[in-house]
Amino acid sequence: MTDSIVVTRGLTKRYGAHTAVEDVSMSVAAGEIYGFLGPNGAGKTTTLRMLAGLIRPSEGTATVAGRRPGDPAVVRRIGVLIEGPGFYPYLSGRDNLRVLADYRGLGRPEVEDVLERVGLAGRGEDKYRTYSLGMKQRLGVGAALLGDPDLLILDEPTNGLDPAGMAEMRDLITTSAAEGRTVLLSSHMLSEVQAICDRVGVIAQGRLIAEATVAELRGNSSLLLRAEPVEVAFPAVRRLVGERSALLTAKGIRIESDTVSAPAVARAVVASGADLLELRAEEKSLEDVFFEMTRWEAAR
Protein backbone atom coordinates (compact mmCIF):
# COMPACT_ATOMS: atom_id res chain seq x y z
CA MET A 1 0.00 0.00 0.00
CA THR A 2 2.70 2.45 -1.00
CA ASP A 3 0.85 4.13 -3.88
CA SER A 4 -1.63 6.84 -2.98
CA ILE A 5 -4.95 6.88 -4.82
CA VAL A 6 -6.08 10.14 -3.16
CA VAL A 7 -3.76 13.07 -2.41
CA THR A 8 -4.72 16.58 -1.34
CA ARG A 9 -2.49 19.58 -0.66
CA GLY A 10 -3.86 22.65 1.11
CA LEU A 11 -7.42 21.84 0.08
CA THR A 12 -9.73 24.69 1.08
CA LYS A 13 -13.38 25.48 0.46
CA ARG A 14 -15.03 28.79 1.30
CA TYR A 15 -18.65 29.83 0.99
CA GLY A 16 -18.56 33.60 1.16
CA ALA A 17 -17.05 34.55 4.51
CA HIS A 18 -17.47 31.01 5.88
CA THR A 19 -14.57 28.55 5.56
CA ALA A 20 -15.94 25.01 5.50
CA VAL A 21 -12.61 23.25 4.87
CA GLU A 22 -9.20 24.79 5.48
CA ASP A 23 -5.77 23.65 4.32
CA VAL A 24 -6.46 19.89 4.32
CA SER A 25 -3.47 17.80 3.20
CA MET A 26 -4.15 14.07 3.30
CA SER A 27 -3.31 10.88 1.44
CA VAL A 28 -5.18 7.61 1.01
CA ALA A 29 -3.12 4.58 0.07
CA ALA A 30 -4.40 2.18 -2.56
CA GLY A 31 -6.04 -0.85 -0.97
CA GLU A 32 -6.73 0.58 2.48
CA ILE A 33 -9.86 1.52 4.39
CA TYR A 34 -9.36 5.15 5.36
CA GLY A 35 -11.65 6.64 7.98
CA PHE A 36 -12.40 10.35 7.82
CA LEU A 37 -13.42 11.01 11.39
CA GLY A 38 -15.02 14.14 12.78
CA PRO A 39 -18.13 15.59 14.42
CA ASN A 40 -21.11 16.73 12.37
CA GLY A 41 -20.29 19.98 10.61
CA ALA A 42 -16.52 19.41 10.73
CA GLY A 43 -16.09 19.51 6.94
CA LYS A 44 -16.13 15.80 6.09
CA THR A 45 -18.87 15.90 3.47
CA THR A 46 -17.51 19.05 1.85
CA THR A 47 -14.10 17.40 1.47
CA LEU A 48 -15.62 14.26 -0.04
CA ARG A 49 -17.69 16.34 -2.45
CA MET A 50 -14.50 18.04 -3.66
CA LEU A 51 -12.79 14.66 -4.12
CA ALA A 52 -15.78 13.36 -6.08
CA GLY A 53 -15.66 16.39 -8.38
CA LEU A 54 -19.08 17.63 -7.28
CA ILE A 55 -17.75 21.01 -6.11
CA ARG A 56 -14.53 22.87 -6.81
CA PRO A 57 -12.04 23.88 -4.12
CA SER A 58 -11.40 27.54 -3.39
CA GLU A 59 -7.70 26.83 -2.92
CA GLY A 60 -5.33 23.89 -2.95
CA THR A 61 -5.12 20.79 -5.09
CA ALA A 62 -6.47 17.26 -5.13
CA THR A 63 -5.76 14.22 -7.25
CA VAL A 64 -7.80 11.03 -7.42
CA ALA A 65 -6.19 8.10 -9.21
CA GLY A 66 -3.57 10.52 -10.53
CA ARG A 67 -6.04 12.96 -12.09
CA ARG A 68 -8.12 15.94 -11.02
CA PRO A 69 -11.49 15.15 -9.40
CA GLY A 70 -14.32 15.09 -11.93
CA ASP A 71 -12.10 13.97 -14.81
CA PRO A 72 -14.10 11.41 -16.88
CA ALA A 73 -11.29 8.88 -16.47
CA VAL A 74 -11.60 9.26 -12.69
CA VAL A 75 -15.39 9.12 -12.65
CA ARG A 76 -15.27 5.68 -14.27
CA ARG A 77 -13.00 4.38 -11.51
CA ILE A 78 -14.87 5.59 -8.42
CA GLY A 79 -18.16 4.78 -6.72
CA VAL A 80 -19.73 7.48 -4.56
CA LEU A 81 -22.41 7.63 -1.88
CA ILE A 82 -22.59 11.14 -0.42
CA GLU A 83 -25.32 12.60 1.83
CA GLY A 84 -27.51 9.51 1.61
CA PRO A 85 -28.91 7.57 -1.34
CA GLY A 86 -31.40 9.17 -3.72
CA PHE A 87 -33.57 6.95 -5.92
CA TYR A 88 -36.94 7.00 -7.67
CA PRO A 89 -39.41 5.99 -4.94
CA TYR A 90 -41.94 4.45 -7.35
CA LEU A 91 -39.37 2.15 -9.00
CA SER A 92 -38.12 -1.11 -7.55
CA GLY A 93 -34.60 -1.43 -6.22
CA ARG A 94 -33.69 -3.48 -9.27
CA ASP A 95 -35.13 -0.97 -11.72
CA ASN A 96 -33.38 1.91 -9.98
CA LEU A 97 -30.05 0.16 -10.46
CA ARG A 98 -30.96 -0.68 -14.06
CA VAL A 99 -31.54 3.02 -14.78
CA LEU A 100 -28.06 3.80 -13.47
CA ALA A 101 -26.50 0.84 -15.30
CA ASP A 102 -28.11 1.85 -18.61
CA TYR A 103 -26.92 5.43 -18.17
CA ARG A 104 -23.36 4.16 -17.68
CA GLY A 105 -23.52 1.60 -20.48
CA LEU A 106 -23.31 -1.37 -18.13
CA GLY A 107 -24.98 -4.74 -18.64
CA ARG A 108 -28.03 -6.00 -16.76
CA PRO A 109 -26.13 -9.00 -15.29
CA GLU A 110 -24.03 -6.55 -13.26
CA VAL A 111 -27.20 -5.25 -11.60
CA GLU A 112 -28.06 -8.76 -10.44
CA ASP A 113 -24.54 -9.29 -9.15
CA VAL A 114 -24.66 -6.05 -7.15
CA LEU A 115 -28.09 -6.87 -5.67
CA GLU A 116 -26.70 -10.19 -4.51
CA ARG A 117 -23.60 -8.63 -3.01
CA VAL A 118 -25.54 -6.07 -0.96
CA GLY A 119 -28.09 -8.63 0.23
CA LEU A 120 -31.09 -7.30 -1.71
CA ALA A 121 -31.56 -10.00 -4.35
CA GLY A 122 -34.72 -11.22 -2.62
CA ARG A 123 -36.19 -7.71 -2.37
CA GLY A 124 -35.12 -6.40 -5.77
CA GLU A 125 -38.69 -6.19 -7.10
CA ASP A 126 -39.98 -4.22 -4.11
CA LYS A 127 -40.56 -0.51 -4.55
CA TYR A 128 -37.79 1.67 -3.16
CA ARG A 129 -40.29 3.59 -1.01
CA THR A 130 -41.02 0.38 0.93
CA TYR A 131 -37.38 -0.17 1.87
CA SER A 132 -36.15 0.27 5.41
CA LEU A 133 -33.39 2.78 6.07
CA GLY A 134 -30.82 -0.01 6.17
CA MET A 135 -32.01 -1.40 2.83
CA LYS A 136 -31.85 2.08 1.29
CA GLN A 137 -28.26 2.48 2.50
CA ARG A 138 -27.33 -0.93 1.09
CA LEU A 139 -28.90 -0.05 -2.27
CA GLY A 140 -26.90 3.20 -2.21
CA VAL A 141 -23.69 1.23 -1.71
CA GLY A 142 -24.84 -1.13 -4.46
CA ALA A 143 -25.16 1.83 -6.83
CA ALA A 144 -21.62 2.89 -5.87
CA LEU A 145 -20.39 -0.63 -6.69
CA LEU A 146 -21.75 -0.56 -10.24
CA GLY A 147 -18.91 -0.56 -12.74
CA ASP A 148 -16.53 -2.35 -10.34
CA PRO A 149 -14.81 0.83 -9.07
CA ASP A 150 -11.27 0.96 -7.70
CA LEU A 151 -12.25 3.52 -5.05
CA LEU A 152 -15.40 3.78 -2.93
CA ILE A 153 -16.20 7.16 -1.34
CA LEU A 154 -18.86 6.65 1.32
CA ASP A 155 -20.29 9.47 3.42
CA GLU A 156 -21.61 8.25 6.80
CA PRO A 157 -22.64 4.83 5.38
CA THR A 158 -24.02 3.59 8.73
CA ASN A 159 -25.89 6.80 9.58
CA GLY A 160 -29.29 6.01 11.11
CA LEU A 161 -28.85 2.23 11.05
CA ASP A 162 -29.67 -0.06 13.94
CA PRO A 163 -26.87 -2.28 15.36
CA ALA A 164 -27.70 -5.15 13.00
CA GLY A 165 -27.70 -2.82 10.01
CA MET A 166 -24.39 -1.30 11.11
CA ALA A 167 -22.83 -4.75 11.34
CA GLU A 168 -24.08 -5.63 7.85
CA MET A 169 -22.67 -2.40 6.45
CA ARG A 170 -19.28 -3.01 8.10
CA ASP A 171 -19.18 -6.50 6.57
CA LEU A 172 -20.01 -5.05 3.15
CA ILE A 173 -17.24 -2.45 3.45
CA THR A 174 -14.58 -4.91 4.62
CA THR A 175 -15.58 -7.38 1.89
CA SER A 176 -15.28 -4.65 -0.74
CA ALA A 177 -11.79 -3.81 0.56
CA ALA A 178 -10.80 -7.48 0.61
CA GLU A 179 -11.72 -7.65 -3.08
CA GLY A 180 -9.01 -5.08 -3.79
CA ARG A 181 -10.86 -1.78 -3.55
CA THR A 182 -9.81 1.30 -1.65
CA VAL A 183 -12.51 2.64 0.69
CA LEU A 184 -12.62 6.24 1.92
CA LEU A 185 -15.44 6.66 4.39
CA SER A 186 -16.48 9.51 6.61
CA SER A 187 -18.00 8.88 10.00
CA HIS A 188 -18.65 10.34 13.41
CA MET A 189 -19.04 6.78 14.80
CA LEU A 190 -15.83 6.10 16.69
CA SER A 191 -16.51 2.39 17.19
CA GLU A 192 -17.09 1.94 13.46
CA VAL A 193 -13.80 3.59 12.52
CA GLN A 194 -11.83 1.72 15.18
CA ALA A 195 -13.28 -1.62 14.05
CA ILE A 196 -12.60 -1.49 10.31
CA CYS A 197 -10.23 1.30 9.30
CA ASP A 198 -6.52 0.91 8.55
CA ARG A 199 -5.81 4.62 8.92
CA VAL A 200 -7.71 7.61 10.18
CA GLY A 201 -7.80 11.30 9.38
CA VAL A 202 -9.29 13.39 12.20
CA ILE A 203 -10.98 16.61 11.12
CA ALA A 204 -12.36 19.35 13.37
CA GLN A 205 -13.64 22.79 12.42
CA GLY A 206 -12.58 22.21 8.82
CA ARG A 207 -8.95 21.39 9.64
CA LEU A 208 -7.21 18.01 9.50
CA ILE A 209 -5.64 17.73 12.94
CA ALA A 210 -4.23 14.19 12.74
CA GLU A 211 -3.58 11.40 10.25
CA ALA A 212 -2.31 8.04 11.46
CA THR A 213 -3.21 4.42 12.07
CA VAL A 214 -5.69 3.72 14.85
CA ALA A 215 -2.91 2.14 16.92
CA GLU A 216 -0.67 5.19 16.48
CA LEU A 217 -3.46 7.54 17.54
CA ARG A 218 -4.23 5.49 20.63
CA GLY A 219 -0.59 5.41 21.64
CA ASN A 220 1.04 3.05 24.10
CA SER A 221 -0.98 1.07 26.59
CA SER A 222 -0.51 1.44 30.32
CA LEU A 223 -1.02 -0.71 33.40
CA LEU A 224 -3.64 0.12 35.99
CA LEU A 225 -2.91 -1.10 39.49
CA ARG A 226 -5.16 -1.14 42.55
CA ALA A 227 -3.62 -2.09 45.89
CA GLU A 228 -4.23 -1.51 49.60
CA PRO A 229 -2.88 0.30 51.38
CA VAL A 230 -2.02 2.43 48.39
CA GLU A 231 0.40 4.56 50.43
CA VAL A 232 2.53 1.42 50.84
CA ALA A 233 2.24 0.13 47.28
CA PHE A 234 2.79 3.45 45.48
CA PRO A 235 6.37 4.11 46.75
CA ALA A 236 7.31 0.51 45.91
CA VAL A 237 6.01 0.88 42.38
CA ARG A 238 7.81 4.20 41.89
CA ARG A 239 11.11 2.67 43.02
CA LEU A 240 10.65 -0.05 40.43
CA VAL A 241 9.56 2.00 37.40
CA GLY A 242 10.82 5.49 38.21
CA GLU A 243 8.98 8.52 39.49
CA ARG A 244 7.89 9.75 36.06
CA SER A 245 6.45 6.40 34.99
CA ALA A 246 3.91 5.98 37.81
CA LEU A 247 0.99 8.27 38.53
CA LEU A 248 -1.53 8.08 41.35
CA THR A 249 -5.06 8.65 39.99
CA ALA A 250 -8.61 8.28 41.25
CA LYS A 251 -8.79 4.85 39.58
CA GLY A 252 -5.51 3.63 41.04
CA ILE A 253 -1.84 3.70 40.08
CA ARG A 254 -1.25 4.15 36.34
CA ILE A 255 2.08 2.82 35.05
CA GLU A 256 3.66 3.25 31.63
CA SER A 257 3.60 -0.30 30.36
CA ASP A 258 6.72 -0.05 28.23
CA THR A 259 8.87 0.55 31.32
CA VAL A 260 8.30 -2.73 33.14
CA SER A 261 6.39 -6.01 32.92
CA ALA A 262 3.20 -6.75 34.84
CA PRO A 263 4.72 -9.69 36.81
CA ALA A 264 7.54 -7.45 38.08
CA VAL A 265 4.98 -4.89 39.27
CA ALA A 266 2.96 -7.57 41.03
CA ARG A 267 6.03 -8.92 42.81
CA ALA A 268 7.03 -5.42 43.95
CA VAL A 269 3.57 -4.75 45.42
CA VAL A 270 3.46 -8.07 47.26
CA ALA A 271 7.00 -7.58 48.57
CA SER A 272 5.99 -4.16 49.93
CA GLY A 273 3.39 -5.78 52.16
CA ALA A 274 0.38 -4.30 50.30
CA ASP A 275 -2.50 -6.38 48.99
CA LEU A 276 -2.74 -6.56 45.21
CA LEU A 277 -6.40 -6.04 44.25
CA GLU A 278 -6.18 -5.53 40.49
CA LEU A 279 -3.56 -5.27 37.75
CA ARG A 280 -4.64 -4.92 34.14
CA ALA A 281 -3.64 -3.39 30.85
CA GLU A 282 -5.39 -0.14 30.03
CA GLU A 283 -5.43 1.33 26.52
CA LYS A 284 -6.77 4.63 25.33
CA SER A 285 -9.83 4.16 23.18
CA LEU A 286 -10.14 6.05 19.92
CA GLU A 287 -12.95 7.93 21.65
CA ASP A 288 -10.54 9.19 24.34
CA VAL A 289 -8.05 10.36 21.72
CA PHE A 290 -10.74 11.96 19.55
CA PHE A 291 -12.21 14.03 22.36
CA GLU A 292 -8.76 15.12 23.53
CA MET A 293 -7.88 16.29 20.01
CA THR A 294 -11.16 18.05 19.26
CA ARG A 295 -11.22 19.80 22.64
CA TRP A 296 -7.73 21.12 21.97
CA GLU A 297 -8.70 22.28 18.48
CA ALA A 298 -11.84 24.01 19.78
CA ALA A 299 -9.76 25.87 22.38
CA ARG A 300 -7.38 27.33 19.78
WOWOGI-V680527 format. One record per pair of residues at least 6 apart in sequence whose C-alpha atoms are under 8 Angstrom apart, sorted by the first residue. I is the first residue (numbers start at 1). J is the second residue. D is the distance in Angstrom with one decimal. If there is no record, write none. Layout:
BEGIN
i=I j=J d=D
i=I j=J d=D
END
This chain:
BEGIN
i=1 j=29 d=5.5
i=1 j=30 d=5.5
i=1 j=31 d=6.2
i=1 j=32 d=7.2
i=2 j=29 d=6.3
i=2 j=30 d=7.3
i=3 j=29 d=5.6
i=3 j=30 d=5.8
i=4 j=27 d=6.2
i=4 j=28 d=5.4
i=4 j=29 d=4.1
i=4 j=30 d=5.4
i=4 j=65 d=7.8
i=5 j=27 d=7.6
i=5 j=28 d=5.9
i=5 j=29 d=5.7
i=5 j=30 d=5.2
i=5 j=63 d=7.8
i=5 j=64 d=5.7
i=5 j=65 d=4.7
i=5 j=66 d=6.9
i=6 j=26 d=7.8
i=6 j=27 d=5.4
i=6 j=28 d=5.0
i=6 j=29 d=7.1
i=6 j=62 d=7.4
i=6 j=63 d=5.8
i=6 j=64 d=4.7
i=6 j=65 d=6.4
i=6 j=66 d=7.8
i=7 j=25 d=7.3
i=7 j=26 d=5.8
i=7 j=27 d=4.4
i=7 j=28 d=6.6
i=7 j=62 d=5.7
i=7 j=63 d=5.4
i=7 j=64 d=6.7
i=8 j=24 d=6.8
i=8 j=25 d=4.9
i=8 j=26 d=5.3
i=8 j=27 d=6.5
i=8 j=60 d=7.5
i=8 j=61 d=5.7
i=8 j=62 d=4.2
i=8 j=63 d=6.4
i=9 j=23 d=7.2
i=9 j=24 d=6.4
i=9 j=25 d=4.4
i=9 j=26 d=7.0
i=9 j=60 d=5.6
i=9 j=61 d=5.3
i=9 j=62 d=6.4
i=10 j=22 d=7.2
i=10 j=23 d=3.9
i=10 j=24 d=5.0
i=10 j=25 d=5.3
i=10 j=59 d=7.0
i=10 j=60 d=4.5
i=10 j=61 d=6.6
i=11 j=21 d=7.2
i=11 j=22 d=6.4
i=11 j=23 d=4.9
i=11 j=24 d=4.8
i=11 j=25 d=6.5
i=11 j=57 d=6.6
i=11 j=58 d=7.8
i=11 j=59 d=5.8
i=11 j=60 d=4.2
i=11 j=61 d=5.8
i=11 j=62 d=7.0
i=12 j=19 d=7.6
i=12 j=20 d=7.6
i=12 j=21 d=5.0
i=12 j=22 d=4.4
i=12 j=23 d=5.2
i=12 j=24 d=6.6
i=12 j=57 d=5.7
i=12 j=58 d=5.6
i=12 j=59 d=5.0
i=12 j=60 d=6.0
i=13 j=19 d=6.1
i=13 j=20 d=5.7
i=13 j=21 d=5.0
i=13 j=22 d=6.6
i=13 j=46 d=7.8
i=13 j=56 d=7.8
i=13 j=57 d=5.0
i=13 j=58 d=4.8
i=13 j=59 d=6.7
i=14 j=20 d=5.7
i=14 j=21 d=7.0
i=14 j=57 d=7.9
i=14 j=58 d=6.1
i=19 j=206 d=7.4
i=20 j=42 d=7.7
i=20 j=43 d=5.7
i=20 j=46 d=7.2
i=20 j=205 d=7.6
i=20 j=206 d=5.5
i=21 j=43 d=5.5
i=21 j=46 d=7.1
i=21 j=47 d=6.9
i=21 j=205 d=7.6
i=21 j=206 d=4.1
i=21 j=207 d=6.3
i=22 j=206 d=5.4
i=22 j=207 d=5.4
i=23 j=60 d=7.3
i=23 j=207 d=6.6
i=23 j=208 d=7.8
i=24 j=206 d=7.9
i=24 j=207 d=6.1
i=24 j=208 d=5.6
i=25 j=208 d=7.3
i=26 j=201 d=7.6
i=26 j=208 d=8.0
i=26 j=211 d=7.5
i=28 j=34 d=6.5
i=28 j=184 d=7.6
i=29 j=182 d=7.6
i=30 j=181 d=7.6
i=30 j=182 d=5.6
i=31 j=177 d=6.6
i=31 j=180 d=5.9
i=31 j=181 d=5.5
i=31 j=182 d=4.4
i=31 j=183 d=7.5
i=32 j=177 d=7.0
i=32 j=181 d=7.7
i=32 j=182 d=5.2
i=32 j=183 d=6.4
i=32 j=197 d=7.7
i=32 j=198 d=6.1
i=32 j=199 d=7.7
i=33 j=174 d=8.0
i=33 j=177 d=6.8
i=33 j=182 d=6.0
i=33 j=183 d=4.7
i=33 j=184 d=6.0
i=33 j=185 d=7.6
i=33 j=196 d=7.2
i=33 j=197 d=4.9
i=33 j=198 d=5.4
i=33 j=199 d=6.8
i=34 j=183 d=6.2
i=34 j=184 d=4.9
i=34 j=185 d=6.3
i=34 j=197 d=5.6
i=34 j=198 d=6.0
i=34 j=199 d=5.1
i=34 j=200 d=5.7
i=34 j=201 d=7.5
i=35 j=184 d=6.2
i=35 j=185 d=5.2
i=35 j=186 d=5.8
i=35 j=187 d=7.0
i=35 j=193 d=5.9
i=35 j=197 d=5.7
i=35 j=198 d=7.7
i=35 j=199 d=6.3
i=35 j=200 d=4.6
i=35 j=201 d=6.2
i=36 j=44 d=6.8
i=36 j=184 d=7.2
i=36 j=185 d=5.9
i=36 j=186 d=4.3
i=36 j=187 d=6.2
i=36 j=200 d=5.9
i=36 j=201 d=5.0
i=36 j=202 d=6.2
i=36 j=203 d=7.2
i=37 j=44 d=7.6
i=37 j=186 d=5.9
i=37 j=187 d=5.2
i=37 j=188 d=5.6
i=37 j=189 d=7.8
i=37 j=190 d=7.6
i=37 j=193 d=7.5
i=37 j=200 d=6.8
i=37 j=201 d=6.0
i=37 j=202 d=4.8
i=37 j=203 d=6.1
i=38 j=44 d=7.0
i=38 j=186 d=7.9
i=38 j=187 d=6.7
i=38 j=188 d=5.3
i=38 j=202 d=5.8
i=38 j=203 d=5.0
i=38 j=204 d=5.9
i=39 j=188 d=5.4
i=39 j=203 d=7.9
i=39 j=204 d=7.0
i=40 j=188 d=6.9
i=41 j=205 d=7.4
i=42 j=203 d=6.2
i=42 j=204 d=4.9
i=42 j=205 d=4.8
i=42 j=206 d=5.2
i=42 j=207 d=7.9
i=43 j=203 d=7.2
i=43 j=204 d=7.4
i=43 j=205 d=6.8
i=43 j=206 d=4.8
i=43 j=207 d=7.9
i=44 j=186 d=6.3
i=44 j=203 d=7.2
i=44 j=206 d=7.8
i=45 j=82 d=7.2
i=45 j=83 d=7.4
i=45 j=155 d=6.6
i=45 j=186 d=7.5
i=48 j=82 d=7.7
i=48 j=153 d=7.2
i=48 j=155 d=7.5
i=49 j=55 d=5.9
i=49 j=82 d=7.4
i=50 j=56 d=5.8
i=50 j=57 d=6.4
i=50 j=69 d=7.1
i=51 j=62 d=6.9
i=51 j=63 d=7.7
i=51 j=64 d=7.0
i=51 j=69 d=5.5
i=51 j=70 d=8.0
i=52 j=69 d=5.7
i=52 j=70 d=6.3
i=52 j=75 d=7.8
i=52 j=80 d=7.2
i=52 j=153 d=7.8
i=53 j=68 d=8.0
i=53 j=69 d=4.5
i=53 j=70 d=4.0
i=53 j=71 d=7.7
i=54 j=70 d=7.1
i=62 j=68 d=6.3
i=62 j=69 d=6.9
i=63 j=69 d=6.2
i=64 j=74 d=6.7
i=65 j=74 d=6.5
i=67 j=73 d=8.0
i=67 j=74 d=6.7
i=68 j=74 d=7.7
i=69 j=75 d=7.9
i=76 j=147 d=7.4
i=76 j=149 d=7.1
i=77 j=147 d=7.8
i=77 j=148 d=7.7
i=77 j=149 d=4.7
i=77 j=150 d=5.4
i=77 j=151 d=6.6
i=78 j=144 d=7.7
i=78 j=149 d=4.8
i=78 j=150 d=5.9
i=78 j=151 d=4.7
i=78 j=152 d=5.8
i=78 j=153 d=7.4
i=79 j=143 d=7.6
i=79 j=144 d=4.0
i=79 j=145 d=5.8
i=79 j=146 d=7.3
i=79 j=149 d=5.7
i=79 j=150 d=7.9
i=79 j=151 d=6.3
i=79 j=152 d=4.8
i=79 j=153 d=6.2
i=80 j=141 d=7.9
i=80 j=144 d=5.1
i=80 j=152 d=5.9
i=80 j=153 d=4.8
i=80 j=154 d=6.0
i=81 j=140 d=6.3
i=81 j=141 d=6.5
i=81 j=144 d=6.3
i=81 j=153 d=6.3
i=81 j=154 d=4.9
i=81 j=155 d=6.0
i=81 j=157 d=7.8
i=82 j=153 d=7.6
i=82 j=154 d=6.1
i=82 j=155 d=4.8
i=82 j=156 d=7.8
i=83 j=155 d=6.1
i=83 j=156 d=7.6
i=84 j=137 d=7.1
i=84 j=140 d=7.4
i=84 j=155 d=7.5
i=84 j=156 d=8.0
i=84 j=157 d=7.7
i=85 j=136 d=6.8
i=85 j=137 d=6.4
i=85 j=139 d=7.7
i=85 j=140 d=4.9
i=86 j=140 d=7.6
i=87 j=96 d=6.5
i=87 j=128 d=7.3
i=88 j=96 d=6.6
i=88 j=128 d=7.0
i=89 j=127 d=6.6
i=89 j=128 d=4.9
i=89 j=129 d=4.7
i=90 j=127 d=5.9
i=90 j=128 d=6.5
i=90 j=129 d=6.6
i=91 j=127 d=5.3
i=91 j=128 d=6.1
i=92 j=124 d=6.3
i=92 j=125 d=5.1
i=92 j=126 d=5.0
i=92 j=127 d=3.9
i=92 j=128 d=5.2
i=93 j=123 d=7.5
i=93 j=124 d=5.0
i=93 j=125 d=6.3
i=93 j=126 d=6.4
i=93 j=127 d=6.3
i=93 j=128 d=5.4
i=93 j=139 d=7.1
i=94 j=111 d=7.1
i=94 j=112 d=7.8
i=94 j=115 d=7.5
i=94 j=124 d=4.8
i=94 j=125 d=6.1
i=95 j=125 d=7.8
i=97 j=111 d=6.2
i=97 j=143 d=6.3
i=98 j=108 d=6.7
i=98 j=111 d=6.4
i=100 j=143 d=7.5
i=101 j=107 d=6.7
i=101 j=108 d=7.2
i=101 j=111 d=7.2
i=101 j=146 d=7.1
i=106 j=147 d=7.0
i=110 j=146 d=7.1
i=110 j=147 d=7.9
i=111 j=146 d=7.3
i=112 j=121 d=7.1
i=114 j=142 d=5.6
i=114 j=143 d=7.9
i=114 j=145 d=6.9
i=114 j=146 d=6.9
i=115 j=121 d=4.9
i=115 j=124 d=7.0
i=115 j=139 d=7.7
i=115 j=142 d=6.7
i=117 j=142 d=7.7
i=117 j=172 d=8.0
i=118 j=138 d=5.8
i=118 j=139 d=7.0
i=118 j=141 d=7.6
i=118 j=142 d=6.1
i=118 j=172 d=7.0
i=119 j=138 d=7.8
i=120 j=135 d=7.5
i=120 j=138 d=7.9
i=120 j=139 d=7.6
i=128 j=136 d=7.4
i=133 j=160 d=7.2
i=133 j=161 d=6.8
i=134 j=160 d=7.9
i=134 j=161 d=5.7
i=134 j=162 d=7.9
i=134 j=165 d=5.7
i=137 j=157 d=6.7
i=137 j=158 d=7.6
i=138 j=169 d=7.3
i=141 j=154 d=7.9
i=144 j=152 d=6.9
i=145 j=152 d=7.6
i=149 j=181 d=7.3
i=150 j=180 d=7.5
i=150 j=181 d=5.0
i=150 j=182 d=6.2
i=151 j=181 d=5.7
i=151 j=182 d=4.7
i=151 j=183 d=5.8
i=151 j=184 d=7.5
i=152 j=181 d=7.2
i=152 j=182 d=6.2
i=152 j=183 d=4.8
i=152 j=184 d=6.1
i=152 j=185 d=7.9
i=153 j=183 d=6.2
i=153 j=184 d=4.9
i=153 j=185 d=5.8
i=154 j=183 d=7.5
i=154 j=184 d=6.3
i=154 j=185 d=4.6
i=154 j=186 d=6.5
i=155 j=185 d=5.7
i=155 j=186 d=5.0
i=155 j=187 d=7.0
i=156 j=185 d=6.8
i=156 j=186 d=5.3
i=156 j=187 d=4.9
i=156 j=188 d=7.5
i=157 j=169 d=7.3
i=157 j=185 d=7.5
i=157 j=186 d=7.8
i=157 j=187 d=7.7
i=158 j=165 d=7.5
i=158 j=166 d=5.4
i=158 j=169 d=6.6
i=170 j=192 d=7.6
i=170 j=196 d=7.2
i=173 j=183 d=7.5
i=174 j=196 d=6.9
i=176 j=183 d=7.9
i=177 j=183 d=6.5
i=187 j=193 d=7.2
i=190 j=286 d=6.5
i=190 j=287 d=6.0
i=191 j=286 d=7.8
i=191 j=287 d=8.0
i=193 j=200 d=7.7
i=194 j=214 d=6.5
i=194 j=286 d=6.6
i=197 j=214 d=7.6
i=198 j=213 d=6.0
i=198 j=214 d=7.0
i=199 j=211 d=7.3
i=199 j=212 d=5.5
i=199 j=213 d=4.1
i=199 j=214 d=6.0
i=200 j=210 d=7.9
i=200 j=211 d=5.6
i=200 j=212 d=5.6
i=200 j=213 d=5.8
i=200 j=214 d=6.4
i=201 j=208 d=6.7
i=201 j=209 d=7.7
i=201 j=210 d=5.7
i=201 j=211 d=4.3
i=201 j=212 d=6.7
i=202 j=208 d=5.7
i=202 j=209 d=5.7
i=202 j=210 d=5.1
i=202 j=211 d=6.3
i=202 j=290 d=7.6
i=203 j=209 d=5.7
i=203 j=210 d=7.4
i=204 j=294 d=6.2
i=204 j=297 d=6.9
i=204 j=298 d=8.0
i=205 j=297 d=7.8
i=205 j=298 d=7.7
i=209 j=293 d=7.5
i=209 j=297 d=7.8
i=214 j=286 d=7.1
i=217 j=286 d=7.2
i=217 j=289 d=6.8
i=218 j=283 d=7.3
i=218 j=284 d=5.4
i=218 j=285 d=6.3
i=218 j=286 d=6.0
i=218 j=289 d=6.3
i=219 j=283 d=8.0
i=219 j=284 d=7.2
i=220 j=256 d=8.0
i=220 j=257 d=7.5
i=220 j=258 d=7.7
i=220 j=283 d=7.1
i=221 j=256 d=7.2
i=221 j=257 d=6.1
i=221 j=258 d=8.0
i=221 j=281 d=6.7
i=221 j=282 d=5.7
i=221 j=283 d=4.5
i=221 j=284 d=6.9
i=222 j=254 d=6.6
i=222 j=255 d=5.6
i=222 j=256 d=4.7
i=222 j=257 d=4.5
i=222 j=258 d=7.7
i=222 j=281 d=5.8
i=222 j=282 d=5.1
i=222 j=283 d=6.2
i=223 j=254 d=5.7
i=223 j=255 d=5.0
i=223 j=256 d=6.4
i=223 j=257 d=5.5
i=223 j=262 d=7.5
i=223 j=279 d=6.8
i=223 j=280 d=5.6
i=223 j=281 d=4.5
i=223 j=282 d=5.5
i=224 j=251 d=7.9
i=224 j=252 d=6.4
i=224 j=253 d=5.7
i=224 j=254 d=4.7
i=224 j=255 d=6.4
i=224 j=278 d=7.7
i=224 j=279 d=5.7
i=224 j=280 d=5.5
i=224 j=281 d=6.2
i=224 j=282 d=6.2
i=225 j=252 d=5.6
i=225 j=253 d=5.0
i=225 j=254 d=6.3
i=225 j=255 d=7.7
i=225 j=276 d=7.9
i=225 j=277 d=7.7
i=225 j=278 d=5.6
i=225 j=279 d=4.6
i=225 j=280 d=6.8
i=226 j=251 d=7.6
i=226 j=252 d=5.0
i=226 j=253 d=6.4
i=226 j=276 d=6.5
i=226 j=277 d=5.3
i=226 j=278 d=5.0
i=226 j=279 d=6.5
i=227 j=233 d=6.4
i=227 j=252 d=7.7
i=227 j=269 d=7.7
i=227 j=274 d=6.4
i=227 j=275 d=5.4
i=227 j=276 d=4.6
i=227 j=277 d=5.1
i=227 j=278 d=6.9
i=228 j=274 d=5.4
i=228 j=275 d=5.2
i=228 j=276 d=6.9
i=228 j=277 d=7.3
i=229 j=274 d=5.7
i=229 j=275 d=7.1
i=230 j=274 d=7.4
i=232 j=272 d=6.6
i=232 j=273 d=7.4
i=232 j=274 d=6.1
i=233 j=269 d=5.4
i=233 j=272 d=6.3
i=233 j=273 d=7.8
i=233 j=274 d=5.7
i=234 j=248 d=7.6
i=234 j=253 d=7.1
i=236 j=268 d=6.3
i=236 j=269 d=6.5
i=236 j=272 d=6.3
i=237 j=246 d=7.2
i=237 j=265 d=6.6
i=237 j=268 d=6.6
i=237 j=269 d=6.8
i=238 j=245 d=7.4
i=238 j=246 d=5.9
i=240 j=265 d=7.5
i=240 j=268 d=7.4
i=241 j=255 d=7.9
i=241 j=259 d=6.3
i=241 j=260 d=6.5
i=245 j=255 d=5.7
i=245 j=256 d=5.4
i=245 j=259 d=7.3
i=246 j=253 d=6.6
i=246 j=254 d=5.7
i=246 j=255 d=4.6
i=246 j=256 d=6.8
i=247 j=253 d=5.6
i=247 j=254 d=5.2
i=247 j=255 d=6.6
i=248 j=254 d=6.4
i=257 j=281 d=7.9
i=262 j=279 d=7.5
i=266 j=276 d=7.1
i=266 j=279 d=7.7
i=269 j=275 d=7.2
i=269 j=276 d=6.6
i=270 j=276 d=6.7
END
